[in-house]
């Protein structure tokens, strides 16, 4: 199965991040699902530690959260983006502290959608229900 990125569909920062990944994922590797999707709900039932404000990456039967998920996503993009894997040497508690600071303030700083924006017709097949 392709790697699946689970994101907050109401968050503008998350939406912009998904749009970035769609533009740069030339191999069409990633699939996407919102935190409200049936796919994400299934993961939440099996992985009780999943936080509601975390971006998640499901890849090779492993669930990655917070900063580790972001670093893994950039690595999977390949090319120049793979260089960002160097951030993994910073201890997770430091990386995740910064991640949580942004996550806690994302609606206030970037805004929130009332309804999750629909994917374009060109990328609709990459989104899971």
PEDABEL-V274081 format. One line per field, one symbol per residue. phi: phi as a letter, one per 40 degrees, with the letter a starting at -180 (. if undefined). psi: psi as a letter, one per 20 degrees, with the letter a starting at -180 (. if undefined). A space follows every 50 residues. Layout:
phi=???
psi=???
//
This chain:
phi=.ccbbbbccccccccccccdcccbcccfccbbacccccdcccccccbccc ccbbcbbbafgbbbbfccccccdccccgfdccccccccccddccdcccdc ccccbccccbgaccbcccccdcbdccbcc
psi=qqpppproiiphggghgggghghimhilgqqqqrhirhghhgghhhniip qikqqqooplkqpqrchhggggghhhhabhhhhiihiihpqhhgghgggh ggghjhghgirqqgqpqqqqhhjhiipq.
//
